[in-house]
Amino acid sequence: MGGLLRTIAIVGGGFSGTVLAENLLRRPPAGPTRLVLIERGAGVGRGVAYAERGFPYLLNVPASRMSANSLAPQEFLRFAQERIPKATGEDFLPRALYGEYLQQVLLAAELSAPRTIRLETWRGEVTGVRRLERHLPLQLEFSDGRRLTADDVVLAPGNPKPASLPPAKAIADHPGYVADPWSQDVQFARHETVLLIGTGLTMADIVNIASVDRHATPKIHALSRHGLLPPRQTPFRPEAFRGDGNALLLAASRSLRGLAGAVRLLASEAEKCGGDWREAITFVRHMAPTIWQRMPERDRERFLRHLRAQWDVHRHRLPPEILQRIDGLRNAGQLQIHAGRIQRFESRAGRIEVTWRPRHASQLTSLVVDKVINCTGPDYSIARSSEPLWRNLLQRGLCVSDPFGLGLRTGPKGAVIDADGWPGPHLFYVGPMLRADHWEATAVGELRTHAESLAALLATERT
């Protein structure tokens, strides 16, 4: 390659990092470019979400809405049908298959890329970023002592680990406590009693694997503050609902109560028109970034305190077959859902006693279990993170946490806001922690849009 070589480094080879790399390979910068994709885990394109595991965890979204390419909405479905000929757009397919799809997408882009760009895949953990001067290249620091100098760096490390539960400090070393269910293959036995902390999507995954063998299904309890379970996905039409976006924005500008009422009205209208309330939720989801960005900080705080649980439970839904299994376990008395706040954990003769205060009750309740599994989901607060990379970035002032613990502050196209309040040049982020400034930034449809937009920016001539 002739001319000055430009290096773009992507830290993280899960969905966001892989899709960003694929877009850069298909529409690269004009000059000679070295693209370095860095992954610390099982393999590029998989991350934690789509890793190959002993159990076939399912996607929570139908195949027809999982394409990594906004210009080819049926791409994943066509890929899946080559391997599962009878697959339909409404099927919930294995997550490992989706990881295979992402790997093929990247490989195809690499093989067809022009000679002006080359892809390097590095295995390792980035623990720090150093900025020597504001407009000079950045230096990545690896846990094994390696260094990499890059003109542009994109942080795409994927979902963080679950939050540490303060009461769980007392049982942190107990063999029956699982702080992160994705860090190990948890085994279950029929004689056991298991407590799952959280009643969302992670809980559903763990219940699913715990009950796959009815002869080894333990007694399961699940506890969260509200005790809400995600509803089922249905074959609704994602783009069918045509609500009044201006009316929704006006309601949001007046009050949080007005916004909640407007969303309920939209859901009711969708059903009256013969549709599905999920169509209205999808409509609101598409407008969520604009609503969130216009919302005063006091209303954001009130939303998170009073309405977040209701939004999340309707926004994040389950495949029908998983919810059917959950319902079957509840009807058989093998799964009980509780609402309340944990007060303490104590070790009891090799088991764990958990004490909580049920919602709307004054008396405490206790239960002795064999296992406690943290199913609270990813903790997006970088201020609480134990990850060396985030701690390093915060210490060096290269990024700042948002005040609500939703992620990190970003500017246009994912530029990372530094401690001086400026979007630091040449340092970007793409991934679920964009929710700090966009609220909705966890689904494939949203993240692929952010990745495509950032790739277009990086492909332009920049100084």
Salt bridges, closest charged atoms under 4 A:
GLU22 OE2 - ARG26 NE 2.68
GLU82 OE1 - ARG83 NH1 3.30
GLU100 OE2 - ARG83 NE 2.79
GLU120 OE2 - ARG34 NE 2.91
GLU120 OE2 - ARG118 NE 3.25
GLU125 OE2 - ARG40 NH1 3.24
GLU141 OE2 - ARG130 NE 3.08
GLU141 OE1 - ARG396 NH1 3.27
ASP144 OD2 - ARG146 NE 2.89
ASP152 OD2 - ARG6 NH2 2.99
ASP152 OD1 - HIS426 ND1 3.03
ASP152 OD1 - ARG462 NH1 2.53
GLU192 OE2 - LYS371 NZ 2.61
ASP205 OD1 - ARG95 NH2 2.74
ASP276 OD1 - ARG278 NH1 2.78
GLU279 OE2 - ARG237 NH2 3.24
ASP299 OD1 - ARG302 NH1 3.37
GLU301 OE2 - ARG305 NH2 3.38
ASP312 OD2 - ARG308 NE 3.64
ASP327 OD2 - ARG232 NH2 3.92
GLU346 OE1 - ARG344 NE 3.42
GLU346 OE2 - ARG348 NH2 3.43
GLU353 OE1 - ARG348 NE 3.05
ASP370 OD1 - ARG351 NE 3.09
ASP379 OD1 - ARG384 NH2 2.62
GLU387 OE1 - ARG40 NH1 2.91
ASP418 OD2 - ARG134 NH1 3.13
ASP437 OD1 - ARG409 NH2 3.06
GLU440 OE1 - ARG315 NE 2.77
GLU446 OE2 - ARG285 NE 2.64
GLU446 OE2 - ARG315 NH2 3.82
